[in-house]
């Protein structure tokens, strides 16, 4: 993907940031700045806390490949094990 656009992403989608960290898209921001007209994504880092956020332009991130093993939240593993034990 050479030139990503805001419409290429949706909230809840996992992306890879320029630093190589995985993040989940929380908000799509279009035309919210008074100084420029760039669209932006607000993302929360997967390996960070609930307030570990970053705001980036769409061309700076890439869609993360779907890895079903990695997408499971460790907190849900206990619930899954208890349900099917």
N, C-alpha and C positions, 0 to 999 in steps of 0.2 A: 504494500500500500504506500504509494508515494506521497499523496496529499490527502490526509484524513480530514473529514469534515465533521461537524457536530452531529449531523444526522447518522453518522456511522456508528455511534455509540448510544447505549441506553443505560439508565440507572440499574445498578446491580451487576453489571458486566465487569469481568476481571480484565485488567490491562497491565502492561508492563511499562513502568516509568523510565525516564532517561537514565536513572541511576541503576536500573536493573531490578528494582523491587516491584513486587506485585501489589496492586491496589484495586479496590472496588470503586466503581463510579457511583457517587452519591447524588450529584446534581449536574445538570447541564445549564450553563449560563450563556445566554445569548444577548448581546447588547446591554450588559449591565454596567459597563464602565463609562464614566463621563469623559475620559481622556482618549480612548481608542474604541474601535468597533470589533475587536477580536472576540471570538467565542472562546469559552473556557469550560473545562471539566473540573469539578471538585471531587477528589478521590480520597479514600481512606486506605492507608497502608494495611495490608493483610497481616503483617507481622508486627504491627504497632498497636497502640492503644486506641480507644474510641475517639480521642481528640487528635490523633496523629494524621492530620489532613494535609493535602497539597492541592494547589490549583494550577492547572497546566492548560496550554492550548492543545487542541486535538492533534495537530501534526507532531507533537512531542511524545505521544504515547502510541503503543502498539497493542492490538488485541492479544490477550494471552491465550496460548493454546489450551484447550480443554483437557485437564488432567483429573479424571474422576477421583483418583486416590488423594490428590492434594486438595480437592475442593471440600472434603469432609472436615467439618469443624471438630476439633478434638473434644469439645464439650458435649457434642452430640454422640460421640462414641459410647459413652456410658449409657445413654438412653437406648441406643441401638442394641447394645449387648444385653441390657436388662429385658428388652422387649422380646428378643429372639433366643434367650437362654433357656 
